[in-house]
Amino acid sequence: MNGGLWKKGILIALAVMLLLIPQQLLAGRPKVEAAAAVLIDARTGEVLWQAEGDRVLPASGMTQLMTEWLVLDAVRGGRVDWEDSVRIGGDEKPKAVQAARHRDRSEREGIPFRADDQIPLNELFMGVTVSSSVQAEQALARYAGGSEASFAWMMNEKARRIGLSASTQFMPQLSEEVPEAPKADSDKVKPGSRMTAKDAAIMCRELIDAHPEVLRMSSVTQTEISSRGIYLMNKNAMLPEFSGPYSYRGMDGLKAYGSDDEGYSVAGTAQRDGQRLIVVIMGAESREKSFQAAGRLLDYGYARSGSFAERASSWLRLV
């Protein structure tokens, strides 16, 4: 009896505490170590929190999300099929410098693709979605768009149609050598795909609305490249199935990627008690910091607008 009263007392105390928490207490939270960050409500599109949301930053991984979108469009429209066999190197023999860059990227990704490989489209798609494979992305672009350049034009057209700002520009990943930006100006964005965190969040929201199946695809822990007999692990350590230090309950997509040059980024989404939030972290110093920042932002969002239970548990993680 006393135990039941004690539990009720705790719940009442928590309820009172949540009701009395001034919004100013949460207004300054959380502290995010990244070049830019945005948190939005997926249903309404409302921006719940942002830092440098309009800053233009390198966005190679966000480009992969747009690649996934256009391939999903093509499959739905019957222009390509999941079982189509796609040649990694395209129809033309790659230049020596491009082949060398392919090898460098492939080694970092751990994917032993060769230019003459024929890979099913669905496996290439999952290679991009799960493991952020640049070679798989290139092959999909050439196959679905005719060339990387024409596919980039398609991506930019899609960006304009869904209302992204003029600051967002998509470019082919590796078709040309990209010159280095002057080292004296560290804030200048190098040539290549670029985007703001706000635009990335909008794109994620629109992608989920257009193709909800992308959540199922991006939340698998591993995928197989059958012709190579290898499995690729998902780079998103926030998936709850991993049960690691960064796993987040309700997380089911979309993309984690990065490098020491561009910084590490997450385009994540979680759903709890029917409420879906989308978080974008761009340019964190490490993969671990990108996951930490994303988790704290999601906690902040659920502490503000989630159910009573979510507000309580999320607030306790923030304080």
C-alpha positions as CSV (number, residue, x, y, z in Angstrom):
1,M,0.0,0.0,0.0
2,N,2.7,2.4,1.0
3,G,4.7,1.4,-2.1
4,G,1.8,2.3,-4.3
5,L,1.4,5.7,-2.6
6,W,5.1,6.3,-3.0
7,K,4.9,5.6,-6.7
8,K,1.9,7.9,-7.1
9,G,3.7,10.6,-5.3
10,I,6.7,10.3,-7.6
11,L,4.5,10.6,-10.6
12,I,2.6,13.6,-9.2
13,A,6.0,15.2,-8.4
14,L,7.2,14.6,-12.0
15,A,4.0,16.0,-13.4
16,V,4.2,19.1,-11.3
17,M,7.9,19.5,-12.3
18,L,7.1,19.2,-16.0
19,L,4.3,21.8,-15.7
20,L,6.5,24.2,-13.8
21,I,9.6,23.9,-16.0
22,P,9.8,27.4,-17.6
23,Q,10.3,27.3,-21.3
24,Q,13.4,29.5,-20.7
25,L,15.0,26.5,-19.0
26,L,14.8,24.5,-22.2
27,A,15.3,27.5,-24.6
28,G,19.1,27.4,-24.3
29,R,19.4,23.6,-24.5
30,P,21.0,21.6,-25.8
31,K,24.6,22.5,-26.5
32,V,25.5,21.1,-29.9
33,E,29.1,20.8,-31.2
34,A,28.6,21.0,-35.0
35,A,28.8,23.5,-37.8
36,A,25.0,23.5,-38.1
37,A,22.0,21.8,-36.6
38,V,18.2,21.8,-37.1
39,L,15.3,20.0,-35.4
40,I,11.9,19.9,-36.9
41,D,8.5,18.4,-36.3
42,A,7.9,16.0,-39.2
43,R,4.1,16.5,-39.2
44,T,4.0,20.3,-39.2
45,G,7.5,21.2,-40.5
46,E,7.9,23.5,-37.5
47,V,11.5,24.3,-36.6
48,L,11.8,23.4,-32.9
49,W,15.5,24.3,-32.6
50,Q,18.3,25.5,-34.8
51,A,21.9,26.7,-34.9
52,E,23.4,28.1,-38.1
53,G,20.5,26.5,-40.0
54,D,21.0,28.8,-43.0
55,R,24.7,28.2,-43.2
56,V,25.8,26.7,-46.5
57,L,28.0,23.6,-46.0
58,P,29.4,20.7,-48.0
59,A,26.6,18.1,-48.4
60,S,27.9,14.9,-50.1
61,G,25.9,12.6,-47.8
62,M,22.7,14.7,-48.3
63,T,23.3,14.3,-52.0
64,Q,23.0,10.6,-51.5
65,L,19.5,11.1,-49.9
66,M,18.4,12.9,-53.1
67,T,19.9,10.1,-55.2
68,E,17.8,7.6,-53.2
69,W,14.7,9.8,-53.8
70,L,15.2,9.9,-57.6
71,V,15.9,6.2,-57.9
72,L,12.7,5.4,-55.8
73,D,10.8,7.7,-58.2
74,A,12.2,5.8,-61.2
75,V,11.3,2.4,-59.7
76,R,7.8,3.6,-58.9
77,G,7.4,5.1,-62.4
78,G,8.6,1.8,-64.1
79,R,11.7,3.4,-65.7
80,V,14.0,1.0,-63.8
81,D,13.5,-2.2,-61.9
82,W,15.0,-3.4,-58.7
83,E,16.3,-6.5,-60.5
84,D,18.1,-4.6,-63.2
85,S,21.8,-5.3,-63.5
86,V,23.9,-2.2,-63.3
87,R,27.6,-1.9,-64.4
88,I,29.6,-0.1,-61.8
89,G,31.9,1.6,-64.2
90,G,29.2,2.7,-66.7
91,D,29.7,2.4,-70.4
92,E,32.9,4.4,-70.7
93,K,36.3,3.4,-69.5
94,P,37.1,5.6,-66.5
95,K,40.1,7.8,-66.6
96,A,43.1,6.7,-64.6
97,V,42.8,9.5,-62.0
98,Q,39.1,8.6,-61.6
99,A,39.9,4.9,-61.2
100,A,42.5,5.8,-58.5
101,R,40.0,7.9,-56.7
102,H,37.5,5.1,-56.9
103,R,40.0,2.8,-55.3
104,D,40.8,5.2,-52.5
105,R,37.1,5.7,-51.7
106,S,36.4,2.0,-52.0
107,E,39.1,1.2,-49.6
108,R,37.8,3.6,-47.0
109,E,34.3,2.2,-47.4
110,G,35.4,-1.4,-47.4
111,I,33.6,-2.2,-50.6
112,P,35.7,-4.1,-53.2
113,F,33.8,-2.9,-56.3
114,R,35.5,-3.1,-59.7
115,A,34.6,-1.0,-62.8
116,D,33.3,-4.1,-64.7
117,D,31.1,-5.4,-61.9
118,Q,27.4,-6.0,-62.7
119,I,25.4,-5.4,-59.5
120,P,21.6,-5.6,-59.1
121,L,20.1,-2.2,-58.7
122,N,18.5,-3.0,-55.4
123,E,21.9,-4.0,-53.9
124,L,23.5,-0.8,-55.2
125,F,20.6,1.2,-53.7
126,M,21.1,-0.5,-50.3
127,G,24.8,0.1,-50.6
128,V,24.1,3.9,-50.7
129,T,21.4,3.8,-48.1
130,V,23.1,1.7,-45.6
131,S,26.8,2.2,-46.2
132,S,27.0,5.5,-48.1
133,S,28.9,3.9,-51.0
134,V,30.1,6.6,-53.4
135,Q,30.7,4.1,-56.2
136,A,27.2,2.7,-55.8
137,E,25.8,6.2,-55.9
138,Q,27.7,7.0,-59.1
139,A,26.5,3.8,-60.8
140,L,22.9,4.6,-59.8
141,A,23.2,8.1,-61.1
142,R,24.5,7.0,-64.5
143,Y,21.9,4.3,-64.8
144,A,18.9,6.3,-63.7
145,G,19.9,9.6,-65.3
146,G,22.0,8.6,-68.3
147,S,25.1,10.4,-66.9
148,E,26.1,11.9,-63.5
149,A,25.7,15.4,-65.0
150,S,22.2,14.9,-66.1
151,F,21.3,13.2,-62.9
152,A,22.7,16.2,-61.0
153,W,20.4,18.4,-63.1
154,M,17.5,16.2,-62.1
155,M,18.4,16.5,-58.4
156,N,18.5,20.3,-58.6
157,E,15.1,20.3,-60.4
158,K,13.7,18.2,-57.6
159,A,15.2,20.6,-55.0
160,R,13.5,23.6,-56.6
161,R,10.1,21.8,-56.9
162,I,10.1,20.9,-53.2
163,G,11.0,24.5,-52.2
164,L,14.6,24.3,-51.2
165,S,16.6,27.5,-51.2
166,A,18.9,28.7,-54.0
167,S,21.8,28.0,-51.7
168,T,21.3,24.2,-52.2
169,Q,23.2,22.9,-55.2
170,F,23.8,19.2,-56.1
171,M,26.8,18.2,-58.2
172,P,28.2,14.9,-59.5
173,Q,30.4,13.2,-56.8
174,L,33.5,12.3,-58.8
175,S,33.1,13.1,-62.4
176,E,35.8,15.8,-62.3
177,E,38.7,16.7,-60.2
178,V,37.6,19.2,-57.6
179,P,40.1,21.9,-56.8
180,E,40.9,22.7,-53.2
181,A,39.5,25.8,-51.7
182,P,42.0,28.4,-50.5
183,K,43.3,27.3,-47.1
184,A,43.3,30.9,-45.8
185,D,39.5,31.0,-45.9
186,S,38.4,28.1,-43.7
187,D,34.7,29.1,-43.8
188,K,34.6,28.9,-47.6
189,V,32.7,25.9,-49.0
190,K,34.7,23.9,-51.5
191,P,33.2,23.3,-55.0
192,G,30.7,20.4,-54.9
193,S,27.3,19.7,-53.5
194,R,26.3,22.2,-50.8
195,M,23.3,22.6,-48.6
196,T,21.9,24.3,-45.5
197,A,20.8,22.2,-42.5
198,K,17.3,23.7,-42.9
199,D,17.1,22.6,-46.5
200,A,18.3,19.1,-45.5
201,A,15.6,18.8,-42.9
202,I,12.9,19.9,-45.4
203,M,14.3,17.4,-47.9
204,C,14.1,14.6,-45.3
205,R,10.5,15.5,-44.5
206,E,9.5,15.5,-48.1
207,L,11.4,12.3,-48.9
208,I,9.6,10.4,-46.0
209,D,6.3,11.8,-47.2
210,A,6.9,10.7,-50.8
211,H,8.5,7.4,-50.1
212,P,7.9,6.1,-46.5
213,E,9.5,2.8,-47.5
214,V,12.8,4.6,-47.3
215,L,12.6,4.3,-43.5
216,R,12.4,0.5,-43.7
217,M,15.3,0.5,-46.1
218,S,17.6,2.8,-44.1
219,S,16.9,1.2,-40.7
220,V,18.3,-2.3,-41.5
221,T,21.5,-3.0,-39.6
222,Q,23.3,-4.7,-42.6
223,T,22.8,-5.4,-46.3
224,E,24.4,-8.0,-48.6
225,I,26.3,-7.5,-51.9
226,S,25.6,-11.0,-53.1
227,S,28.0,-11.0,-56.0
228,R,30.9,-10.2,-53.6
229,G,29.6,-12.3,-50.8
230,I,30.0,-9.4,-48.3
231,Y,27.7,-7.7,-45.8
232,L,27.8,-3.9,-45.3
233,M,27.0,-2.6,-41.8
234,N,24.8,0.5,-41.4
235,K,26.8,3.5,-40.4
236,N,24.0,4.9,-38.3
237,A,25.0,3.9,-34.8
238,M,21.8,5.5,-33.5
239,L,19.6,2.6,-34.7
240,P,18.2,1.0,-31.5
241,E,19.0,-2.5,-32.9
242,F,22.7,-1.8,-32.3
243,S,22.1,-1.4,-28.6
244,G,25.3,0.7,-28.4
245,P,26.1,4.0,-26.6
246,Y,24.5,6.1,-29.3
247,S,21.4,4.0,-30.0
248,Y,18.2,6.0,-29.7
249,R,14.7,4.5,-29.2
250,G,12.5,5.1,-32.1
251,M,15.3,6.0,-34.6
252,D,14.5,4.5,-38.0
253,G,16.6,6.5,-40.5
254,L,17.9,8.2,-42.6
255,K,21.7,8.8,-43.1
256,A,25.0,9.0,-41.2
257,Y,28.1,9.9,-43.1
258,G,31.2,12.1,-43.0
259,S,34.9,12.6,-43.3
260,D,37.7,14.5,-41.5
261,D,37.6,17.0,-44.4
262,E,33.9,17.8,-44.5
263,G,33.0,16.9,-40.9
264,Y,30.6,14.3,-39.7
265,S,26.8,14.5,-40.3
266,V,23.5,12.9,-39.4
267,A,20.1,13.2,-41.1
268,G,18.1,11.3,-38.5
269,T,14.5,10.7,-37.7
270,A,12.8,9.1,-34.8
271,Q,9.1,8.3,-33.9
272,R,7.8,7.9,-30.4
273,D,4.1,7.7,-29.4
274,G,3.1,8.7,-32.9
275,Q,5.3,11.8,-33.0
276,R,8.0,11.9,-35.6
277,L,11.0,14.3,-35.3
278,I,13.7,15.0,-37.9
279,V,17.2,16.1,-36.8
280,V,20.0,17.3,-39.0
281,I,23.6,17.6,-37.7
282,M,26.2,18.9,-40.2
283,G,29.9,19.3,-39.8
284,A,30.6,17.7,-36.4
285,E,34.3,17.0,-35.5
286,S,33.7,13.3,-35.1
287,R,31.2,10.6,-35.9
288,E,30.6,10.2,-32.1
289,K,29.9,13.9,-31.6
290,S,27.4,13.9,-34.5
291,F,25.5,11.1,-32.8
292,Q,25.7,12.7,-29.4
293,A,24.4,16.0,-30.8
294,A,21.5,14.3,-32.7
295,G,20.5,12.4,-29.5
296,R,20.4,15.5,-27.4
297,L,18.4,17.4,-30.0
298,L,15.9,14.6,-30.2
299,D,15.7,14.6,-26.4
300,Y,15.1,18.3,-26.4
301,G,12.3,17.9,-28.9
302,Y,10.5,15.2,-27.0
303,A,11.0,17.1,-23.7
304,R,9.2,20.0,-25.2
305,S,6.4,18.4,-27.1
306,G,6.2,14.7,-26.5
307,S,3.8,12.7,-24.4
308,F,4.0,13.0,-20.6
309,A,6.2,10.0,-20.4
310,E,8.4,11.2,-23.2
311,R,8.7,14.7,-21.7
312,A,9.7,13.2,-18.4
313,S,12.3,10.8,-19.6
314,S,13.8,13.2,-22.2
315,W,14.0,16.1,-19.8
316,L,15.8,13.9,-17.2
317,R,18.4,13.0,-19.9
318,L,18.9,16.7,-20.6
319,V,19.4,17.9,-17.0
